[in-house]
């Protein structure tokens, strides 16, 4: 009977780890540790399916940010405070101007779903005044409802409910148009009806997740109409999607420009600019600093503020023209692939 290759490799790694622990009672020198890392990285370089990704000069700047953040963190408290405040304010100002989001604040996060999670906490704290003292008990009086398009990322709403401790009955998935219009845009008329039904049954409409570039087809919801509906029902509008990148370009479609009126939107500058290890960013508007702090959107911890450092360095290195040019090329790539496939067909 043949052993599973993955189990065999796991057993081998465990044996090596135990040998390191037993033989290194007094610790190992720096060279030995770095040599081990190098061997692990290049262990399967002989396999044809593996190739090292080219890291350009711009990418090096982003990677440098992580090393620099570690060195900066050992500065004395006052210098660290001044530096992190400057980095955070600069990066937030630049992103808000580049992506046309006036008077916005920013939250930097590794998981691109985390910004939406914090925003939901903010909305819950805002709509339920006693939430900070009473906790989930206050939600029982009026069950909160989060609405999402059927074209949203798979598992997004379920993950949100899981992290917030809400039942799946608090998630309402709104179908896209099927009788007329795009089959990938949220059905606004049906959403309006669902909201009214929830209000009539004593529920509290909380937040709507809309798309500016659906994962499957790249369609943008009717954001202007959705914003009007959210205002009418005192709901928060959150927008995400790849088409938000085009806000940095000179000419932007009015459907995407409407995203700048949303209450929050999540950007993923790493893939858009071809930069590794830079955080996602959620831009939002809210006037109560106490509530944003309670939701985790702001922090006094220097390590949290230093998340923006790789972006701070990269945006300066690229400059405005470089950022626009990269996003322009990224947005043109799908069209080029489509034309290539048409020629081959």
C-alpha positions as CSV (number, residue, x, y, z in Angstrom):
1,X,0.0,0.0,0.0
2,X,1.5,3.4,-1.1
3,X,1.6,6.2,1.4
4,X,-0.1,9.5,0.5
5,X,2.7,11.8,-0.8
6,X,1.4,14.8,1.2
7,X,1.3,12.7,4.4
8,X,4.8,11.4,3.7
9,X,6.1,15.0,3.2
10,X,4.4,16.1,6.4
11,X,6.0,13.3,8.3
12,X,9.4,14.2,6.9
13,X,9.0,17.9,7.8
14,X,8.0,16.9,11.4
15,X,11.1,14.8,11.8
16,X,13.3,17.6,10.5
17,X,11.6,20.0,12.9
18,X,12.3,17.7,15.9
19,X,15.9,17.3,14.8
20,X,16.3,21.1,14.8
21,X,14.8,21.4,18.2
22,X,17.0,18.6,19.7
23,X,20.2,19.7,18.0
24,X,19.8,23.4,18.6
25,X,19.5,23.7,22.4
26,X,21.8,26.7,22.4
27,X,20.3,28.2,19.3
28,X,21.5,28.4,15.7
29,X,23.5,31.1,14.0
30,X,21.9,33.5,11.6
31,X,23.4,31.9,8.5
32,X,22.0,28.5,9.4
33,X,18.5,29.8,9.9
34,X,18.6,31.8,6.6
35,X,20.1,28.8,4.8
36,X,17.1,26.7,6.0
37,X,14.7,29.3,4.7
38,X,16.4,29.3,1.3
39,X,16.3,25.5,1.1
40,X,12.6,25.5,1.9
41,X,11.9,28.1,-0.8
42,X,13.9,26.3,-3.5
43,X,13.1,22.8,-2.5
44,X,11.0,22.0,-5.6
45,X,12.5,24.3,-8.1
46,X,13.2,21.4,-10.4
47,X,9.5,20.8,-11.0
48,X,8.3,22.3,-14.3
49,X,5.1,23.6,-12.7
50,X,7.0,25.9,-10.4
51,X,8.7,29.2,-11.5
52,X,9.8,32.2,-9.5
53,X,7.6,35.2,-10.0
54,X,9.5,38.3,-11.3
55,X,9.5,41.1,-8.7
56,X,9.9,44.5,-10.3
57,X,11.3,47.6,-8.8
58,X,7.8,48.9,-7.9
59,X,7.0,45.6,-6.1
60,X,10.3,45.9,-4.2
61,X,9.1,49.2,-2.8
62,X,6.0,47.6,-1.5
63,X,7.9,44.7,0.1
64,X,10.4,47.2,1.6
65,X,7.5,48.7,3.5
66,X,7.0,45.6,5.6
67,X,10.7,45.5,6.6
68,X,10.7,49.2,7.3
69,X,7.6,48.9,9.4
70,X,9.4,46.4,11.7
71,X,12.4,48.8,12.1
72,X,10.2,51.9,12.6
73,X,8.2,50.1,15.4
74,X,11.2,50.3,17.8
75,X,11.4,54.1,17.7
76,X,10.5,56.0,20.9
77,X,6.8,56.6,21.4
78,X,6.6,60.2,20.4
79,X,8.6,59.8,17.1
80,X,6.6,56.7,16.3
81,X,3.3,58.6,16.9
82,X,4.3,61.5,14.6
83,X,5.5,59.2,11.9
84,X,2.5,56.8,11.9
85,X,0.1,59.7,12.0
86,X,1.8,61.3,8.9
87,X,1.9,58.0,7.0
88,X,-1.8,57.3,7.7
89,X,-3.0,60.8,6.9
90,X,-1.0,61.1,3.7
91,X,-2.1,57.7,2.3
92,X,-5.7,58.3,3.2
93,X,-5.6,61.8,1.5
94,X,-4.0,60.4,-1.7
95,X,-6.4,57.5,-2.0
96,X,-9.5,59.7,-1.4
97,X,-8.3,62.1,-4.1
98,X,-7.3,59.4,-6.6
99,X,-10.6,57.5,-6.3
100,X,-12.8,60.6,-5.9
101,X,-14.0,59.8,-2.5
102,X,-14.4,63.2,-0.8
103,X,-14.1,63.7,3.0
104,X,-13.4,60.0,3.6
105,X,-11.6,58.1,6.2
106,X,-9.7,54.8,5.6
107,X,-9.2,51.5,7.2
108,X,-6.3,49.3,6.0
109,X,-6.7,45.5,6.2
110,X,-5.1,42.3,5.0
111,X,-8.3,40.3,4.4
112,X,-10.3,42.1,1.8
113,X,-13.5,41.2,3.6
114,X,-12.4,42.7,6.9
115,X,-13.3,46.3,6.0
116,X,-16.9,45.3,5.3
117,X,-17.0,43.4,8.6
118,X,-15.8,46.5,10.5
119,X,-18.3,48.7,8.7
120,X,-21.1,46.3,9.7
121,X,-20.0,46.7,13.3
122,X,-20.1,50.4,12.9
123,X,-23.6,50.4,11.5
124,X,-24.9,48.1,14.3
125,X,-23.3,50.4,16.9
126,X,-25.0,53.4,15.2
127,X,-28.5,51.9,14.8
128,X,-28.6,50.1,18.1
129,X,-27.7,52.8,20.7
130,X,-27.5,50.3,23.6
131,X,-25.4,47.7,21.7
132,X,-22.2,48.7,23.4
133,X,-23.6,48.0,26.9
134,X,-26.3,45.4,26.2
135,X,-24.7,43.5,23.4
136,X,-26.7,41.1,21.3
137,X,-29.7,41.3,23.6
138,X,-30.7,44.6,21.9
139,X,-30.8,42.8,18.5
140,X,-33.7,40.6,19.6
141,X,-36.2,43.5,19.6
142,X,-35.6,44.3,15.9
143,X,-33.6,41.7,13.9
144,X,-31.0,43.4,11.7
145,X,-31.1,42.6,8.0
146,X,-28.1,42.8,5.6
147,X,-28.9,42.7,1.9
148,X,-26.6,41.5,-0.8
149,X,-26.8,40.9,-4.5
150,X,-27.0,37.3,-5.8
151,X,-24.0,38.2,-7.9
152,X,-21.8,39.0,-4.9
153,X,-18.7,36.9,-4.1
154,X,-19.6,33.4,-3.0
155,X,-19.7,33.0,0.8
156,X,-19.3,36.8,1.5
157,X,-22.6,37.2,3.3
158,X,-22.3,33.9,5.2
159,X,-18.8,34.8,6.4
160,X,-20.2,38.2,7.5
161,X,-23.0,36.7,9.6
162,X,-20.5,34.2,11.1
163,X,-18.1,36.9,12.2
164,X,-20.8,39.1,13.5
165,X,-22.6,36.3,15.3
166,X,-25.8,36.9,13.4
167,X,-28.1,34.1,12.2
168,X,-28.3,33.4,8.5
169,X,-31.9,34.7,8.6
170,X,-30.3,38.2,9.0
171,X,-28.9,37.8,5.4
172,X,-31.2,38.6,2.5
173,X,-29.8,37.7,-1.0
174,X,-31.6,39.8,-3.6
175,X,-32.0,38.2,-7.1
176,X,-30.7,39.9,-10.2
177,X,-32.9,41.0,-13.0
178,X,-34.3,38.1,-15.0
179,X,-37.2,39.5,-17.0
180,X,-35.5,42.6,-18.4
181,X,-32.2,44.4,-18.2
182,X,-28.9,42.8,-17.1
183,X,-29.0,39.4,-15.5
184,X,-26.1,40.4,-13.3
185,X,-27.5,43.6,-11.7
186,X,-29.5,43.6,-8.5
187,X,-33.2,43.9,-9.0
188,X,-34.0,47.3,-7.5
189,X,-37.7,47.0,-7.6
190,X,-37.6,43.6,-5.8
191,X,-35.1,45.0,-3.3
192,X,-37.6,47.8,-2.5
193,X,-40.3,45.2,-1.9
194,X,-38.1,43.0,0.3
195,X,-37.2,46.0,2.5
196,X,-40.8,47.0,2.9
197,X,-41.7,43.5,3.8
198,X,-39.0,43.3,6.4
199,X,-40.0,46.6,8.0
200,X,-43.6,45.4,8.1
201,X,-42.5,42.3,10.0
202,X,-40.6,44.3,12.6
203,X,-37.1,43.9,11.2
204,X,-34.4,46.6,10.8
205,X,-32.9,47.0,7.3
206,X,-29.2,47.7,8.1
207,X,-26.9,47.6,5.1
208,X,-26.8,46.8,1.4
209,X,-23.7,45.3,-0.4
210,X,-23.6,46.4,-4.0
211,X,-21.2,45.7,-6.9
212,X,-19.1,47.9,-9.1
213,X,-17.9,45.0,-11.2
214,X,-19.4,41.6,-10.3
215,X,-16.9,38.7,-9.8
216,X,-18.3,36.7,-12.6
217,X,-19.2,39.2,-15.4
218,X,-17.9,42.6,-14.3
219,X,-21.3,44.3,-14.2
220,X,-22.0,47.3,-12.1
221,X,-25.3,47.7,-10.2
222,X,-27.5,50.7,-10.6
223,X,-25.7,52.5,-7.8
224,X,-27.5,55.8,-8.1
225,X,-30.9,54.2,-7.6
226,X,-29.6,52.0,-4.8
227,X,-28.2,55.0,-3.0
228,X,-31.6,56.7,-3.2
229,X,-33.3,53.6,-1.8
230,X,-30.8,53.4,1.0
231,X,-31.4,57.0,2.0
232,X,-35.1,56.5,2.0
233,X,-34.8,53.6,4.4
234,X,-31.9,54.9,6.5
235,X,-29.6,52.1,5.3
236,X,-25.8,52.0,4.7
237,X,-24.6,51.4,1.2
238,X,-21.3,49.5,0.7
239,X,-19.8,49.0,-2.7
240,X,-17.0,46.7,-3.8
241,X,-15.7,45.4,-7.2
242,X,-12.9,45.7,-9.7
243,X,-14.6,48.6,-11.6
244,X,-13.8,50.9,-8.7
245,X,-10.3,51.0,-10.0
246,X,-11.5,53.1,-13.0
247,X,-12.4,55.9,-10.7
248,X,-8.7,56.9,-11.0
249,X,-9.0,57.4,-14.7
250,X,-9.8,60.6,-16.5
251,X,-13.0,59.4,-18.1
252,X,-15.3,57.2,-15.9
253,X,-18.8,56.0,-16.6
254,X,-21.5,57.6,-14.6
255,X,-22.6,54.2,-13.3
256,X,-19.2,53.7,-11.6
257,X,-18.9,57.4,-10.5
258,X,-22.1,56.9,-8.4
259,X,-20.0,54.7,-6.1
260,X,-18.3,57.8,-4.7
261,X,-21.6,58.7,-3.0
262,X,-21.7,55.4,-1.2
263,X,-21.2,55.2,2.6
264,X,-18.2,53.0,2.2
265,X,-16.3,51.1,-0.5
266,X,-13.5,48.6,-0.5
267,X,-10.5,49.0,-2.8
268,X,-7.9,46.4,-3.6
269,X,-4.9,48.4,-4.9
270,X,-2.5,45.4,-4.8
271,X,-4.0,43.5,-7.8
272,X,-4.9,46.8,-9.6
273,X,-1.4,48.2,-9.5
274,X,0.5,44.9,-9.6
275,X,1.9,45.3,-6.1
276,X,2.5,42.4,-3.7
277,X,1.7,42.4,0.0
278,X,-0.1,45.8,0.1
279,X,-3.3,46.0,2.1
280,X,-6.9,46.4,0.9
281,X,-8.5,49.7,1.9
282,X,-12.0,50.5,2.9
283,X,-12.9,54.1,2.5
284,X,-15.9,55.3,4.6
285,X,-17.7,58.4,5.9
286,X,-18.8,58.7,9.5
287,X,-18.7,61.6,11.9
288,X,-18.6,59.9,15.3
289,X,-15.0,58.9,16.3
290,X,-16.2,57.0,19.3
291,X,-18.3,54.7,17.2
292,X,-15.6,54.1,14.6
293,X,-13.2,53.3,17.4
294,X,-15.7,50.8,18.9
295,X,-16.1,49.2,15.5
296,X,-12.4,48.8,15.1
297,X,-12.1,51.1,12.1
298,X,-9.6,53.4,14.0
299,X,-6.9,52.4,16.4
300,X,-4.2,54.1,18.5
301,X,-1.9,51.2,18.1
302,X,1.2,52.1,15.9
303,X,1.3,48.6,14.4
304,X,-2.2,49.1,13.0
305,X,-1.3,52.5,11.5
306,X,1.9,51.0,9.9
307,X,-0.3,48.8,7.7
308,X,-0.5,51.8,5.4
309,X,3.3,52.0,5.0
310,X,3.8,49.8,1.9
311,X,1.1,51.8,0.1
312,X,2.6,55.1,1.3
313,X,5.9,54.1,-0.3
314,X,4.4,52.6,-3.4
315,X,2.1,55.5,-4.2
316,X,4.9,58.0,-3.9
317,X,7.2,55.8,-6.1
318,X,4.6,55.4,-8.9
319,X,3.2,59.0,-8.8
320,X,-0.2,59.9,-10.1
321,X,0.6,59.3,-13.7
322,X,2.1,55.9,-13.0
323,X,-0.9,54.9,-10.9
324,X,-3.3,55.9,-13.7
325,X,-1.2,54.2,-16.4
326,X,-1.1,50.9,-14.5
327,X,-4.8,50.9,-13.8
328,X,-5.5,51.7,-17.5
329,X,-3.4,48.8,-18.6
330,X,-5.1,46.5,-16.1
331,X,-8.6,47.5,-17.2
332,X,-7.7,47.0,-20.9
333,X,-6.3,43.5,-20.4
334,X,-9.7,41.7,-20.4
335,X,-10.6,43.4,-23.7
336,X,-7.3,42.4,-25.2
337,X,-7.9,38.8,-24.1
338,X,-11.4,38.9,-25.6
339,X,-10.1,40.2,-28.9
340,X,-7.3,37.6,-28.9
341,X,-9.9,34.8,-28.4
342,X,-12.1,36.2,-31.2
343,X,-9.2,36.2,-33.6
344,X,-8.4,32.6,-32.7
345,X,-12.0,31.6,-33.0
